[in-house]
Amino acid sequence: MKGEALGLLETKGFVGAIEAADAMVKAANVTLIGHKLSGAGLVTVMIRGDVGAVKAAVDAGAAAAKAVGEVVSVHVIPRPHTDTETMLPEGEKDNKADLNIGVED
């Protein structure tokens, strides 16, 4: 995943974050790498992919999240520095555990 663009979308509330995540992965060829709870109801959703796909996905995610809640911030970093990578979730196993919300079929 190193060398790929990083997309960040921050919402106020978890419902908006889930809606944004769903819209982003449906809108473009991006990988959902996780989310971060920042306190005060803020949730940041993180995606990776090529720059064009990440920009399109973040735009779609912001529109979807605005329909059900509040978007606080949106940002795309085209080429994150390698030191920035240490702040991000690692690997698919971590991502799946991080996004497990306990929904039963």
Beta strands, then each sheet from edge to edge (+ up, - down):
strand 1: 5-12
strand 2: 31-39
strand 3: 42-49
strand 4: 70-77
sheet 1: 2+ 3- 1+ 4-
end
